Amino acid sequence: MAKRGGFGGFGGNMQQMMQQARKLQEDMQQAQQELKEMEFTGSASGMVEVTINGENQLLSVSIKPEAVDPDDIEMLEDLIVAAFQDAGAQLQAKTEEVMGPYASLMGGLM
């Protein structure tokens, strides 16, 4: 007597796995969209702040007047870079937090 369900009786399980994979993909895309809409503000010495979005696009820069020294422009440049790096680190941490579970789940499906 021949088994029904294709793949030696695993047809139902395969269909269920495909549905779970589709749901996982939808959830992952939603998480990615939410991440893109988030904003992250980095700061350097309380003198410079930069805000980026979840796509690492620069949204704003705020510089306190006391950070502006015409005789030391290099310090201001360094503060801007440091603030941007701080915001980027926050974005990276949040990305790992939000997307990490999906990476491990996707690895299990591969």
Protein Blocks (a to p, Z undefined) as FASTA:
>chain_A
ZZehijnhpmmmmmmmmmmmmmmmmmmmmmmmmmmmpccdddeehlaccdddfkopafbd
cddfklpcfklmmlmmmmmmmmmmmmmmmmmmmmmmmmmmmmmmmmmmZZ
